[in-house]
């Protein structure tokens, strides 16, 4: 198994045939797709396609279950913000009141549209983090001649995301080793325990930041002054070369983005007016 930023990928995986820049390009471009798509069913199909790519890359699919509580809580917050906390809109159609707050059809529709725009973006990031290592991020950034400071900050930010999840598992296992068990506890109690996890996680993050700083100083790295102006050899790029497959994938991703813009603004597809979900929700209201 090869360690990635967010998990493990088997030693034999089709994703290794792809240049790291292609994965970064996929992340940057495909993450924009939901911004131009209003119909929730199209964004749901995009999310399904990303999950299929993860399965083809032999990513551990059981790890996705940790994102289920995040997706549920995020959806609940969005729905609450758009409905109960959305204010009074006399021009909207009232479906039913909740504790004196009118629930509008338009606000429910907008909440679902926003929710299904965010989910594909999250899964695209999960795909990238689950199939990329720190070295891949550095190679991708150096391939486009990004400055060393930008490359370092970007790589450390992604690495920190994976390390926080690892620390979270360590804290939970430490509690379980001491006999703590949340089985049978209420939801409010579990949420309170998750908030309390932030204290040790924050302390571990500060400790790791200090370790990173000391390691860089010991190796003579500097971001300012004369030392920062020294040109660094891109020796790592000699181990990665662009192949025909990489060029084809970059071209396909770019063409799909152009095709999306043409379909959306040239032909009016993927809009909310002809959305199957909107028609179904409108039928329920009628």
VEXTOR-115350 format. One record per residue (C-alpha): residue number from 1; residue in three letters; x, y, z. Coordinates in Angstrom, 3 decimals. Layout:
<rs>
@seq->NUM, type->ALA, xx->X, yy->Y, zz->Z
...
</rs>
This chain:
<rs>
@seq->1, type->UNK, xx->0.000, yy->0.000, zz->0.000
@seq->2, type->UNK, xx->1.188, yy->3.522, zz->-0.846
@seq->3, type->UNK, xx->0.439, yy->6.317, zz->1.625
@seq->4, type->UNK, xx->-1.376, yy->9.304, zz->0.169
@seq->5, type->UNK, xx->-2.460, yy->12.594, zz->1.683
@seq->6, type->UNK, xx->-5.766, yy->11.120, zz->2.850
@seq->7, type->UNK, xx->-5.368, yy->7.363, zz->2.915
@seq->8, type->UNK, xx->-3.804, yy->4.443, zz->1.115
@seq->9, type->UNK, xx->-3.796, yy->3.263, zz->-2.493
@seq->10, type->UNK, xx->-2.622, yy->-0.252, zz->-3.478
@seq->11, type->UNK, xx->0.815, yy->-0.647, zz->-5.010
@seq->12, type->UNK, xx->-0.850, yy->-1.597, zz->-8.288
@seq->13, type->UNK, xx->-3.261, yy->1.131, zz->-9.357
@seq->14, type->UNK, xx->-4.149, yy->2.714, zz->-12.735
@seq->15, type->UNK, xx->-3.731, yy->6.165, zz->-11.175
@seq->16, type->UNK, xx->0.059, yy->5.745, zz->-11.171
@seq->17, type->UNK, xx->0.090, yy->5.911, zz->-14.979
@seq->18, type->UNK, xx->-1.089, yy->9.538, zz->-14.791
@seq->19, type->UNK, xx->1.286, yy->12.468, zz->-14.367
@seq->20, type->UNK, xx->0.726, yy->14.426, zz->-11.102
@seq->21, type->UNK, xx->-0.014, yy->17.594, zz->-13.077
@seq->22, type->UNK, xx->-3.007, yy->15.848, zz->-14.695
@seq->23, type->UNK, xx->-4.463, yy->15.119, zz->-11.262
@seq->24, type->UNK, xx->-3.970, yy->18.720, zz->-10.185
@seq->25, type->UNK, xx->-5.471, yy->19.970, zz->-13.454
@seq->26, type->UNK, xx->-8.446, yy->17.639, zz->-12.900
@seq->27, type->UNK, xx->-8.920, yy->19.074, zz->-9.407
@seq->28, type->UNK, xx->-8.795, yy->22.701, zz->-10.540
@seq->29, type->UNK, xx->-11.049, yy->22.297, zz->-13.588
@seq->30, type->UNK, xx->-13.606, yy->19.713, zz->-12.481
@seq->31, type->UNK, xx->-14.134, yy->21.609, zz->-9.217
@seq->32, type->UNK, xx->-15.535, yy->24.428, zz->-11.360
@seq->33, type->UNK, xx->-18.120, yy->22.219, zz->-13.084
@seq->34, type->UNK, xx->-20.805, yy->22.486, zz->-10.355
@seq->35, type->UNK, xx->-20.609, yy->26.298, zz->-10.420
@seq->36, type->UNK, xx->-22.061, yy->26.278, zz->-13.929
@seq->37, type->UNK, xx->-24.631, yy->23.517, zz->-13.295
@seq->38, type->UNK, xx->-27.907, yy->24.369, zz->-11.586
@seq->39, type->UNK, xx->-29.807, yy->21.094, zz->-12.026
@seq->40, type->UNK, xx->-29.147, yy->18.892, zz->-8.956
@seq->41, type->UNK, xx->-29.436, yy->15.644, zz->-10.943
@seq->42, type->UNK, xx->-26.512, yy->16.667, zz->-13.187
@seq->43, type->UNK, xx->-24.335, yy->17.435, zz->-10.173
@seq->44, type->UNK, xx->-25.397, yy->14.130, zz->-8.646
@seq->45, type->UNK, xx->-24.266, yy->12.397, zz->-11.837
@seq->46, type->UNK, xx->-20.929, yy->14.251, zz->-11.664
@seq->47, type->UNK, xx->-20.475, yy->13.062, zz->-8.073
@seq->48, type->UNK, xx->-21.256, yy->9.486, zz->-9.139
@seq->49, type->UNK, xx->-18.649, yy->9.746, zz->-11.917
@seq->50, type->UNK, xx->-16.023, yy->10.924, zz->-9.412
@seq->51, type->UNK, xx->-16.844, yy->8.016, zz->-7.093
@seq->52, type->UNK, xx->-16.498, yy->5.661, zz->-10.064
@seq->53, type->UNK, xx->-13.031, yy->7.092, zz->-10.782
@seq->54, type->UNK, xx->-12.102, yy->6.512, zz->-7.134
@seq->55, type->UNK, xx->-13.240, yy->2.894, zz->-7.395
@seq->56, type->UNK, xx->-11.290, yy->2.438, zz->-10.638
@seq->57, type->UNK, xx->-8.214, yy->3.873, zz->-8.929
@seq->58, type->UNK, xx->-8.643, yy->1.227, zz->-6.204
@seq->59, type->UNK, xx->-9.150, yy->3.727, zz->-3.435
@seq->60, type->UNK, xx->-10.439, yy->2.225, zz->-0.200
@seq->61, type->UNK, xx->-14.141, yy->2.975, zz->-0.614
@seq->62, type->UNK, xx->-14.955, yy->2.117, zz->2.992
@seq->63, type->UNK, xx->-13.113, yy->5.292, zz->4.005
@seq->64, type->UNK, xx->-15.896, yy->7.352, zz->2.440
@seq->65, type->UNK, xx->-18.197, yy->6.547, zz->5.339
@seq->66, type->UNK, xx->-16.383, yy->9.099, zz->7.502
@seq->67, type->UNK, xx->-17.786, yy->11.817, zz->5.218
@seq->68, type->UNK, xx->-21.403, yy->10.750, zz->5.723
@seq->69, type->UNK, xx->-21.824, yy->12.682, zz->9.023
@seq->70, type->UNK, xx->-20.137, yy->15.681, zz->7.405
@seq->71, type->UNK, xx->-22.498, yy->15.550, zz->4.428
@seq->72, type->UNK, xx->-25.558, yy->15.193, zz->6.662
@seq->73, type->UNK, xx->-24.560, yy->18.002, zz->9.014
@seq->74, type->UNK, xx->-23.619, yy->20.274, zz->6.105
@seq->75, type->UNK, xx->-26.950, yy->19.590, zz->4.381
@seq->76, type->UNK, xx->-28.849, yy->20.279, zz->7.593
@seq->77, type->UNK, xx->-27.053, yy->23.600, zz->8.109
@seq->78, type->UNK, xx->-27.688, yy->24.683, zz->4.518
@seq->79, type->UNK, xx->-31.369, yy->23.728, zz->4.703
@seq->80, type->UNK, xx->-31.779, yy->25.493, zz->8.042
@seq->81, type->UNK, xx->-30.028, yy->28.606, zz->6.753
@seq->82, type->UNK, xx->-32.181, yy->28.831, zz->3.647
@seq->83, type->UNK, xx->-35.537, yy->28.009, zz->5.257
@seq->84, type->UNK, xx->-35.864, yy->28.893, zz->8.942
@seq->85, type->UNK, xx->-33.138, yy->31.559, zz->8.908
@seq->86, type->UNK, xx->-33.835, yy->32.736, zz->5.370
@seq->87, type->UNK, xx->-36.056, yy->35.628, zz->6.387
@seq->88, type->UNK, xx->-39.511, yy->36.684, zz->5.225
@seq->89, type->UNK, xx->-40.204, yy->36.784, zz->1.478
@seq->90, type->UNK, xx->-43.826, yy->37.657, zz->0.646
@seq->91, type->UNK, xx->-43.159, yy->37.085, zz->-3.054
@seq->92, type->UNK, xx->-42.379, yy->33.380, zz->-2.470
@seq->93, type->UNK, xx->-44.875, yy->30.529, zz->-2.197
@seq->94, type->UNK, xx->-45.419, yy->29.288, zz->1.369
@seq->95, type->UNK, xx->-45.527, yy->25.522, zz->1.753
@seq->96, type->UNK, xx->-46.092, yy->25.252, zz->5.517
@seq->97, type->UNK, xx->-45.072, yy->27.099, zz->8.686
@seq->98, type->UNK, xx->-42.607, yy->25.712, zz->11.275
@seq->99, type->UNK, xx->-42.835, yy->27.316, zz->14.721
@seq->100, type->UNK, xx->-44.231, yy->30.417, zz->13.090
@seq->101, type->UNK, xx->-41.547, yy->30.562, zz->10.369
@seq->102, type->UNK, xx->-42.873, yy->30.245, zz->6.809
@seq->103, type->UNK, xx->-41.143, yy->27.563, zz->4.721
@seq->104, type->UNK, xx->-40.988, yy->28.602, zz->1.090
@seq->105, type->UNK, xx->-40.803, yy->26.358, zz->-1.937
@seq->106, type->UNK, xx->-38.148, yy->28.579, zz->-3.540
@seq->107, type->UNK, xx->-35.887, yy->28.432, zz->-0.474
@seq->108, type->UNK, xx->-36.020, yy->24.631, zz->-0.314
@seq->109, type->UNK, xx->-35.206, yy->24.502, zz->-4.021
@seq->110, type->UNK, xx->-32.254, yy->26.872, zz->-3.624
@seq->111, type->UNK, xx->-30.934, yy->24.939, zz->-0.609
@seq->112, type->UNK, xx->-30.921, yy->21.682, zz->-2.561
@seq->113, type->UNK, xx->-29.201, yy->23.353, zz->-5.522
@seq->114, type->UNK, xx->-26.430, yy->24.731, zz->-3.299
@seq->115, type->UNK, xx->-26.030, yy->21.417, zz->-1.468
@seq->116, type->UNK, xx->-25.586, yy->19.419, zz->-4.660
@seq->117, type->UNK, xx->-23.110, yy->21.986, zz->-5.942
@seq->118, type->UNK, xx->-20.907, yy->21.595, zz->-2.888
@seq->119, type->UNK, xx->-20.932, yy->17.776, zz->-2.762
@seq->120, type->UNK, xx->-19.129, yy->17.220, zz->-6.120
@seq->121, type->UNK, xx->-16.489, yy->19.770, zz->-5.100
@seq->122, type->UNK, xx->-15.872, yy->17.879, zz->-1.866
@seq->123, type->UNK, xx->-15.636, yy->14.520, zz->-3.640
@seq->124, type->UNK, xx->-13.265, yy->15.988, zz->-6.223
@seq->125, type->UNK, xx->-10.957, yy->17.132, zz->-3.426
@seq->126, type->UNK, xx->-11.285, yy->13.732, zz->-1.706
@seq->127, type->UNK, xx->-10.320, yy->12.022, zz->-4.967
@seq->128, type->UNK, xx->-7.241, yy->14.200, zz->-5.297
@seq->129, type->UNK, xx->-6.180, yy->13.758, zz->-1.677
@seq->130, type->UNK, xx->-6.815, yy->10.001, zz->-1.804
@seq->131, type->UNK, xx->-4.647, yy->9.454, zz->-4.882
@seq->132, type->UNK, xx->-1.859, yy->11.998, zz->-4.384
@seq->133, type->UNK, xx->1.197, yy->12.184, zz->-2.174
@seq->134, type->UNK, xx->3.200, yy->15.191, zz->-1.090
@seq->135, type->UNK, xx->5.683, yy->14.432, zz->-3.850
@seq->136, type->UNK, xx->2.898, yy->14.459, zz->-6.434
@seq->137, type->UNK, xx->1.776, yy->17.905, zz->-5.306
@seq->138, type->UNK, xx->5.325, yy->19.229, zz->-5.501
@seq->139, type->UNK, xx->5.844, yy->17.743, zz->-8.977
@seq->140, type->UNK, xx->2.552, yy->19.184, zz->-10.223
@seq->141, type->UNK, xx->3.346, yy->22.655, zz->-8.893
@seq->142, type->UNK, xx->6.926, yy->22.606, zz->-10.159
@seq->143, type->UNK, xx->5.724, yy->21.421, zz->-13.578
@seq->144, type->UNK, xx->3.952, yy->24.747, zz->-14.045
@seq->145, type->UNK, xx->7.032, yy->26.614, zz->-12.693
@seq->146, type->UNK, xx->5.328, yy->27.738, zz->-9.494
@seq->147, type->UNK, xx->7.625, yy->29.513, zz->-6.990
@seq->148, type->UNK, xx->9.094, yy->27.386, zz->-4.234
@seq->149, type->UNK, xx->7.226, yy->29.318, zz->-1.513
@seq->150, type->UNK, xx->3.868, yy->28.691, zz->-3.207
@seq->151, type->UNK, xx->4.716, yy->25.029, zz->-3.741
@seq->152, type->UNK, xx->5.770, yy->24.537, zz->-0.150
@seq->153, type->UNK, xx->2.713, yy->26.261, zz->1.367
@seq->154, type->UNK, xx->0.304, yy->24.369, zz->-0.902
@seq->155, type->UNK, xx->1.929, yy->21.004, zz->-0.188
@seq->156, type->UNK, xx->2.048, yy->21.582, zz->3.568
@seq->157, type->UNK, xx->-1.597, yy->22.677, zz->3.631
@seq->158, type->UNK, xx->-2.683, yy->19.466, zz->1.940
@seq->159, type->UNK, xx->-0.399, yy->17.367, zz->4.093
@seq->160, type->UNK, xx->-1.776, yy->18.988, zz->7.237
@seq->161, type->UNK, xx->-5.307, yy->17.973, zz->6.237
@seq->162, type->UNK, xx->-4.298, yy->14.318, zz->6.150
@seq->163, type->UNK, xx->-2.307, yy->14.596, zz->9.371
@seq->164, type->UNK, xx->-5.273, yy->16.108, zz->11.221
@seq->165, type->UNK, xx->-7.374, yy->13.090, zz->10.258
@seq->166, type->UNK, xx->-4.609, yy->10.780, zz->11.461
@seq->167, type->UNK, xx->-4.387, yy->12.661, zz->14.756
@seq->168, type->UNK, xx->-8.160, yy->12.460, zz->15.097
@seq->169, type->UNK, xx->-8.017, yy->8.669, zz->14.796
@seq->170, type->UNK, xx->-5.189, yy->8.565, zz->17.361
@seq->171, type->UNK, xx->-7.232, yy->10.593, zz->19.858
@seq->172, type->UNK, xx->-10.270, yy->8.366, zz->19.392
@seq->173, type->UNK, xx->-8.223, yy->5.191, zz->19.775
@seq->174, type->UNK, xx->-6.644, yy->6.613, zz->22.939
@seq->175, type->UNK, xx->-10.109, yy->7.182, zz->24.399
@seq->176, type->UNK, xx->-11.239, yy->3.688, zz->23.421
@seq->177, type->UNK, xx->-8.116, yy->2.188, zz->25.006
@seq->178, type->UNK, xx->-9.171, yy->3.869, zz->28.267
@seq->179, type->UNK, xx->-12.637, yy->2.310, zz->28.102
@seq->180, type->UNK, xx->-14.590, yy->5.202, zz->26.598
@seq->181, type->UNK, xx->-17.477, yy->4.143, zz->24.348
@seq->182, type->UNK, xx->-20.105, yy->6.368, zz->22.692
@seq->183, type->UNK, xx->-22.424, yy->3.443, zz->21.887
@seq->184, type->UNK, xx->-25.949, yy->4.274, zz->23.009
@seq->185, type->UNK, xx->-25.170, yy->7.932, zz->23.623
@seq->186, type->UNK, xx->-27.362, yy->10.693, zz->22.256
@seq->187, type->UNK, xx->-26.536, yy->12.809, zz->19.235
@seq->188, type->UNK, xx->-26.025, yy->15.961, zz->21.315
@seq->189, type->UNK, xx->-23.553, yy->14.118, zz->23.529
@seq->190, type->UNK, xx->-21.571, yy->12.851, zz->20.528
@seq->191, type->UNK, xx->-21.451, yy->16.333, zz->18.986
@seq->192, type->UNK, xx->-20.157, yy->17.731, zz->22.277
@seq->193, type->UNK, xx->-17.424, yy->15.088, zz->22.323
@seq->194, type->UNK, xx->-16.418, yy->15.955, zz->18.752
@seq->195, type->UNK, xx->-16.070, yy->19.615, zz->19.752
@seq->196, type->UNK, xx->-13.830, yy->18.593, zz->22.667
@seq->197, type->UNK, xx->-11.543, yy->16.794, zz->20.193
@seq->198, type->UNK, xx->-10.503, yy->20.202, zz->18.899
@seq->199, type->UNK, xx->-8.366, yy->20.867, zz->22.000
@seq->200, type->UNK, xx->-5.868, yy->17.982, zz->21.537
@seq->201, type->UNK, xx->-5.966, yy->18.383, zz->17.757
@seq->202, type->UNK, xx->-5.066, yy->22.054, zz->18.063
@seq->203, type->UNK, xx->-2.213, yy->21.232, zz->20.442
@seq->204, type->UNK, xx->-0.885, yy->18.544, zz->18.088
@seq->205, type->UNK, xx->-1.081, yy->20.973, zz->15.151
@seq->206, type->UNK, xx->1.013, yy->23.559, zz->17.001
@seq->207, type->UNK, xx->3.587, yy->20.915, zz->17.888
@seq->208, type->UNK, xx->3.827, yy->19.732, zz->14.277
@seq->209, type->UNK, xx->4.184, yy->23.305, zz->13.018
@seq->210, type->UNK, xx->7.160, yy->23.806, zz->15.303
@seq->211, type->UNK, xx->8.689, yy->20.534, zz->14.104
@seq->212, type->UNK, xx->8.276, yy->21.615, zz->10.453
@seq->213, type->UNK, xx->9.921, yy->24.957, zz->11.179
@seq->214, type->UNK, xx->12.894, yy->23.385, zz->12.967
@seq->215, type->UNK, xx->13.351, yy->20.849, zz->10.166
@seq->216, type->UNK, xx->13.419, yy->23.599, zz->7.511
@seq->217, type->UNK, xx->15.897, yy->25.690, zz->9.483
@seq->218, type->UNK, xx->18.135, yy->22.651, zz->10.006
@seq->219, type->UNK, xx->18.180, yy->22.052, zz->6.236
@seq->220, type->UNK, xx->19.021, yy->25.659, zz->5.408
@seq->221, type->UNK, xx->15.696, yy->26.579, zz->3.821
@seq->222, type->UNK, xx->14.678, yy->30.223, zz->3.773
@seq->223, type->UNK, xx->11.791, yy->32.164, zz->2.258
@seq->224, type->UNK, xx->13.361, yy->35.622, zz->2.458
@seq->225, type->UNK, xx->16.796, yy->37.088, zz->1.950
@seq->226, type->UNK, xx->19.622, yy->35.940, zz->-0.308
@seq->227, type->UNK, xx->19.112, yy->32.264, zz->0.523
@seq->228, type->UNK, xx->15.609, yy->32.389, zz->-0.933
@seq->229, type->UNK, xx->16.950, yy->33.673, zz->-4.281
@seq->230, type->UNK, xx->19.106, yy->30.618, zz->-4.869
@seq->231, type->UNK, xx->17.771, yy->28.621, zz->-7.789
@seq->232, type->UNK, xx->16.803, yy->25.121, zz->-6.716
@seq->233, type->UNK, xx->17.351, yy->22.124, zz->-8.961
@seq->234, type->UNK, xx->14.181, yy->20.319, zz->-9.998
@seq->235, type->UNK, xx->15.741, yy->16.897, zz->-9.688
@seq->236, type->UNK, xx->12.417, yy->15.372, zz->-8.774
@seq->237, type->UNK, xx->10.968, yy->16.293, zz->-12.176
@seq->238, type->UNK, xx->13.420, yy->13.948, zz->-13.888
@seq->239, type->UNK, xx->11.426, yy->11.012, zz->-12.486
@seq->240, type->UNK, xx->8.178, yy->12.218, zz->-14.073
@seq->241, type->UNK, xx->7.715, yy->12.769, zz->-17.779
@seq->242, type->UNK, xx->4.673, yy->13.795, zz->-19.770
@seq->243, type->UNK, xx->3.360, yy->10.943, zz->-21.892
@seq->244, type->UNK, xx->0.808, yy->10.777, zz->-24.660
@seq->245, type->UNK, xx->-1.830, yy->9.636, zz->-22.174
@seq->246, type->UNK, xx->-1.256, yy->12.725, zz->-20.044
@seq->247, type->UNK, xx->-1.645, yy->15.074, zz->-23.012
@seq->248, type->UNK, xx->-4.855, yy->13.306, zz->-24.049
@seq->249, type->UNK, xx->-6.316, yy->13.512, zz->-20.530
@seq->250, type->UNK, xx->-5.514, yy->17.217, zz->-20.206
@seq->251, type->UNK, xx->-7.116, yy->17.863, zz->-23.603
@seq->252, type->UNK, xx->-10.216, yy->15.824, zz->-22.691
@seq->253, type->UNK, xx->-10.681, yy->17.652, zz->-19.388
@seq->254, type->UNK, xx->-10.296, yy->21.028, zz->-21.084
@seq->255, type->UNK, xx->-12.719, yy->20.090, zz->-23.875
@seq->256, type->UNK, xx->-15.280, yy->18.853, zz->-21.358
@seq->257, type->UNK, xx->-15.121, yy->22.208, zz->-19.610
@seq->258, type->UNK, xx->-15.621, yy->24.064, zz->-22.892
@seq->259, type->UNK, xx->-18.468, yy->21.698, zz->-23.821
@seq->260, type->UNK, xx->-20.093, yy->22.368, zz->-20.460
@seq->261, type->UNK, xx->-20.001, yy->26.131, zz->-21.044
@seq->262, type->UNK, xx->-21.448, yy->25.729, zz->-24.553
@seq->263, type->UNK, xx->-24.248, yy->23.443, zz->-23.355
@seq->264, type->UNK, xx->-25.062, yy->25.690, zz->-20.398
@seq->265, type->UNK, xx->-24.983, yy->29.116, zz->-21.997
@seq->266, type->UNK, xx->-25.354, yy->28.220, zz->-25.672
@seq->267, type->UNK, xx->-28.229, yy->25.729, zz->-25.443
@seq->268, type->UNK, xx->-29.554, yy->26.407, zz->-21.950
@seq->269, type->UNK, xx->-29.033, yy->22.859, zz->-20.695
@seq->270, type->UNK, xx->-28.417, yy->21.911, zz->-17.050
@seq->271, type->UNK, xx->-30.439, yy->24.887, zz->-15.905
@seq->272, type->UNK, xx->-32.960, yy->24.936, zz->-13.098
@seq->273, type->UNK, xx->-35.928, yy->25.649, zz->-15.341
@seq->274, type->UNK, xx->-35.866, yy->22.218, zz->-17.012
@seq->275, type->UNK, xx->-34.451, yy->20.353, zz->-14.015
@seq->276, type->UNK, xx->-36.183, yy->17.058, zz->-13.275
@seq->277, type->UNK, xx->-35.826, yy->17.729, zz->-9.561
@seq->278, type->UNK, xx->-37.412, yy->21.163, zz->-9.899
@seq->279, type->UNK, xx->-40.294, yy->19.733, zz->-11.914
@seq->280, type->UNK, xx->-40.794, yy->17.002, zz->-9.303
@seq->281, type->UNK, xx->-40.712, yy->19.491, zz->-6.419
@seq->282, type->UNK, xx->-43.069, yy->21.827, zz->-8.278
@seq->283, type->UNK, xx->-45.429, yy->18.898, zz->-8.783
@seq->284, type->UNK, xx->-45.500, yy->18.221, zz->-5.067
@seq->285, type->UNK, xx->-46.323, yy->21.854, zz->-4.408
@seq->286, type->UNK, xx->-49.136, yy->21.783, zz->-6.940
</rs>
